[in-house]
Every structure is written in structure tokens, then in C-alpha cells.
């Protein structure tokens, strides 16, 4: 078991650790922190020490206000996508924070500015396109993001069942389309332990 390290009194960005908080539901150590802006937050110790938590969320809010004043694009769909990205990663009160900022997914420093985000990603071809991370364990950056359809994005989400088809790891939905099988059939076979030797990809 790793040696316990008391973080009380230490500073991480704008956050100063005041005391230890209750552990998370998964047993992770959390800390009561006071932000320079006066707000309080309770990030996990690992997130603090990794540098992924630098404020209570006020840093992202300041970036949004600054961007709104300078680029004139706050009414665009691209701005909405950027805003929600920042919220998921910076705002502990956001409904999806646990799956993003809470597990260490962060926005690169360059993309804290909407102007830079827009310069790197450009305009969406259609409003139905979503911002997708190529590697779901990495954060938001130019190198790890692209515009994609809702269908493709869903295939890339964590928890999506994937299989090896001809040396390429793809989702079951994509494999079913390539092979010509019903998605439900292929998913059932995977869930019941079928493999290529037992006829995983047989059409009948």
C-alpha cells in the first residue's frame, strides 16, 4: 500500500489544501481545498499531485469570459462545444465531471482559449458533428481530437465492446457492418465467449 502523504497546507495552482475530506465512493483520498477566488472544492489527491486540478473551476470560467469578449463567436455551435468541454473537465458541479475531470481528463493549456480551439479545430461541417477524443484516456488537444458524427463518437466511447478483426481493434457495431452480421447476433456471441475458432464471424 502506498505511504500516506499529508497534503495539508500545500498549494497546487490556485488551490491550497485545508484538510482531508471523506474518501470518494471508490476509496480514493480527497482533500478540502480553498481556491484563491474564495471558493472551496474537494479534488482527489492523485488529481492534485498530477497537476490536473489547479483551481475550483474559476480558471475555466475566466477563460470563457475572456474568450467571449475577444472573439465574437459566443453564439456559434463551436463555442457551445468548447464551453461544454471546459465545463466537463473544470467544473466539479457539472453532471458529467465525474467521467471527465474527475478521472483526470483535462483540457490542454492552449485550448483554455476558445480562439486557439477554433483555430485548431475549425468550423464543424454540420451541427450534428461532435468533438471526439481519439484516445479516450487522454485529454483534449489538437493531436487527440477531431470532429465526428454522433454514430462514430458512440463507437469510440469508453465501455464500447471492441474486437479484433483482421488485426484491427474496432467496435462490435463496426465489425457487424463489415462482416454483414446483425449487431445483436455478434454482440451475443462475444458476450457468450465465442471466438474465431468457434465461429464468431460465421454468417449463419
Secondary structure, 3 states (H helix, E strand, C coil): CCCCCCCCCCEECCEEEEEECCCCCCCCCEEEEEECCCCEECCEHHHHHCCCCCCCCHHHHHHHHHHHHHHCCCCCHHHHHHHHHHHHHHCCCCCCHHHCHHHCCCECHHHHCHHHHHHHHCCCCCCCCEEEECCCCCCECHHHEEEECHHHHHHCCCCCCEEEECCEEEEHHHHHHHHCCCHHHHHHHHHCCCCHHHCCCCCC
